[in-house]
Amino acid sequence: MSSLRWTKFDQLKELIKNVHINMTWKDCPIECATLFHSKFEKIIQKIILSNKDVIGKVEHVIQL
């Protein structure tokens, strides 16, 4: 499991710890959601919308 950890997540944990020693990532839902969203967008761009047809041909995309 440790090889799958995101470096950015570890950096976020350190940043939170520097702000307040008793805080964890669970106390910062907006920051965690933003990190997840950025990773998910990369997955969409690099895998789903690539020409590799991992899930078949993508005909329509709605991005928010």
C-alpha angles and dihedrals in degrees: 000000000000093000089060095055118118115239088216090057091054089048090051091052091052092048091051091048090053091053095050126356095217096049124100133186087270088068092057108057096158093054092047092048090050091051091048092048092052091050092047091051089054090052091051093049099041101038115015098040096036123105091250093093092220092164097019129270113331109221103175134023129188114194123186 
